[in-house]
């Protein structure tokens, strides 16, 4: 059963059910639809806190381009509303906030998986 660690800033969104997805690099042993996921914040520290146990409902390929186009399962998000809804579901306040986070953490373009529960 895979464990996924989150930054503290996302904990409340996960606990309230506002954040029900995460973007990650592809793992050596990939998460699959149906897997039970252990969600944590502060993993491997004395401040480790469980955020719950959830079931993975889908895994989709995702690409974030340098121009910050969001492509989910080879289909680009086509409207400002779709992009806004996606960015909110990821736990960010704006596309600038999400762009800054991903560009600093991974460097764009980014290819990985979108894990939903």
Secondary structure, DSSP 4 states (H G I P E B T S, - for coil): --EEEE-HHHHHHHHTTS--EEEEPPPSS---TT-EEEEEESTTSTT-EEEEEEE--EEEEEEE-TT--EEETTEE--SHHHHHHHHHHTT-SSHHHHHHHHHHHT-SSEEEEEEE-
